[in-house]
């Protein structure tokens, strides 16, 4: 399969001090939560294939999270017309022309075939810490959904070295404070040796050292949106993969050295 690449990024987080300082959170216009970009057709074809062939790897939903998943389903479908979709009672025709059956009994699986964003449901547990209760995750960046399901924020971020106690406390406060009418966003970046969108990795798997200059850059536009009825927080991930040589020269020159790049 030919690599699916974007030609540009919506932001250069390493050059914007508001985004470069962890956790780098900014307010988000709710109308800009979901995006259809130039890689839509290619990414959606890959998502269709993953959901058809590897559903147990890219989808998980606890029974307790079904109300939140259903609310998210309704929320996304309400946004689709402005993104160029045509809706009927039973189907949605995507901007790339593909028609997808609408199945509210499989809310996350259906949404995974409609939008580029991966969608993770985070709900407050008994101690108040947010727990991953469901997700459609077609494009994991060095983590595995089955290993993180049912785990709280701190445990989800093992083995990320920068996710220390101080950062964990700040992130939990953000999850507690996000309001339905005031979503938030941030953006990260990682050099990649190969343009793999589906890049799962277990916590115990080795993180190899760089094997040379990375020809690709992977960025994630991550958004936090609270659902008003269930109170669940949606953590959405819009993945960008660009060739390094497509970046402006100044942006390439200012890109920090990373501790490792993904193979």
N, C-alpha and C positions, 0 to 999 in steps of 0.2 A: 504494500500500500504506500503510495506517495505521501511524503510528509505534509501535514496540514499546518500551514503557517499563516500568521497575520503579516501584514506589510508594515504596521506601525503599532505603537502603544498609546493608550489614552493618557498616560502620565509616565514620567521618568522618576520613579520614587527615590533613587539614589541622588538625584539632583534637587529634590524639593525637601527642605528641612522639615516641613510639616509632616511628610510621609517617612522620612528617613529615621526619625527618632521613634523607637519603639514605645507604645504600640502603633503610633502614627495614624491615629483615627481622625477622620474629618466628617462633617455633616454631609448627608446625601440628599439630593432632590428625589423624593419618592418616584417621580416620573422617569428617573434615570436608573432605577434599580436593575431592571432587566435590559439587556442590550442584544441587538442583532448586528454582528459585524461582518467583515468581508470573508471570514473563515466559516460562516454559518453552515453552508452546504456541506463542506468537508467534515467539519466537526460533527454535524448531526448524522451524517452517513456512518461515521465511526461509532457514535453513540447508539444508533439503531443496531449495529452489529454486536456491540458489547451487551446490550440489554437482551438481545435474542439468544446469544451464545454463552454469556457468562453472568447471567442475572444474579446468581448466588454470590458473586464477587462484588458486584456494583450496587446492590440494593439490599437494604435491611430496614425493618420497621418493627418495633415492639408493639404489642397489642395495646399498651397504655398510650402510645403515641398516635393511634389512628385518628382521634379527634383533631389533633394538631395537623396531621397530614391532610385531612379533609379540608380544614380551613385554608391551608396553604394551596391546595388544589383550586379552591374557589378564587383565591386571591390572584393566582397566576393567570387563570382563565380570564378574569376580568381585565387583565393587562394586555392580553394577546392582540386584540384588534388594533391598538395603536402601534403595534410592532409589525403590522402587515399580514396578520393571520386572517383567514376567513373561517368563521365558526358556524356550525350547524348544531342541532341537538345531539348528534352522535359522533361528529368528526370535527377535526381541525385541519385545515390546509395550511401548511407551513409556507414561509416566504420562499423556500426552495422548491415548492410545488408538490411535495410529498403530503399525503393525507394520512392522518393518524387517528385511530379510533379513540374516542373519549370514554374512559372507564373510571368512574369515581370510586369503584371498589379496589382499584390499584392506583391510588393517587400519585405516589412518587414515581412508579414505573411509567405512568402516562406522562407526567411532567418531564421526565428524563428524555423523552422523545420529542419534546416540544421546544425546550429552551436550551441554550448553550450552557447555562449555569448549572453546576452541581449544587444540590440543595441538602443541607444538613439541619435537622431539628435538634435544638438544645432546650431542655426543660429543667426547671429547678427541682432538685432532689429534696429529700427530707431535711438535709442540713443547709439548704439554700444554694448549694453549688450546682451549676448547670451541668447536665449530663446529656451525652449524645444518645437520643432515643430513636433516631431513624435517619436514613439518608438515601439519596440516589447519587452515587459517587463514581462516575465513569472515568474521571481524569485524576486519580490520586497522585499526589506528588510525594513519593517516598513514605507512604503509610498505607495501612490495610484496614478497610472498614470493619471486617469481622473482629479484628483485634481491639478496636476502639469503641465498639457499640456498648452502651451501658456504662461507660466510664466518664468521670468528671473531667473538667478542663485540665487540671494539672496532670492527671494520668494520661489524657489524650496526647499531651505534648512531650511525653517521653519518646525518644531521647534527645529532644531539642535543647542544646546547651544554654541558649540565651533565655529560655523560659524558666527563670528562677522564681523564688518566692515573691519577690517584689513585683515582678512583671505579672505573675499569676494573680496577685491581689488587685492590681490595676485593671486587668482584663475582666476579672469577676465583677468589679464595680461597674464596668461598661455594660456587661450583660444585665446587671441589675437595673441600670439607669436608662437603657434605651427605651424610647417611647414609640408607640405605633406610628405617630405622625412625624417622627424625627429619626429616620434610619441613619446609619453610619457606614463609612467605608474606609478601607485602607488598601495598600498594594505592596506586594513583596516582589522579590526577583531572585533567580538562581540561574547560574550558567549550567547548560546541559551539553553533554557530549553528543547525544543523539536526540532527535526531536520526538521523543516518546510522550504522548499525552497520557496514555495508560501506563503509569509507572508505580505500581504497588511495591511496598517493601515492608517487611516485618521489623519489629523493634530490634530483634536479635541479629538481623542481617548486617553484614559489614557495610560501612560507608567508605567506599574506595577513595584514595587520594587522586587528585587530578592527573590525567594522563597526557596533558598538554592543553593549549588554549582551547577553550570551549567555543564551538562554532554557533551555538544557539543560546538564547536567553529565554527562560520561562518566567512569566509573571502571572500573578493571580490578583485579580480585583475582588477583594473579599468584602462582603456587605453584611451588616447586622440589621435585621428587620423584625420588630415584634408583632406578632399576630394578636389583634385586640381581644378576640373571643377566648382563646385558650391560654393566652399569655406566653406561648412558646416563642423562642427566638429562632429565626431562620438565619443560618450562616450560609450565605451563598458564595459560590466561587466561580468567577468567569476566568477561564484560563487562556492566556496568550502565549504563543510560541513564535518567536521571531528569529531570523538569522542575524547574527551579530553584525554582519556587514550591511544590514539594512538600517542600523541605527545611525543617527548623525555622528560625525567624527568626534565632536566635542563630548557627546554622551558616552561613546566608547572609551574615550580617553579618561573620563572621570568615573568609570565603573570600578568600584572597589574590587580588590582581590578577594576572592571567597576562599573559605577554609577548604572546601571541596566542591567538585561539580558532579552532577548526577550522570552515571553511565547508563 
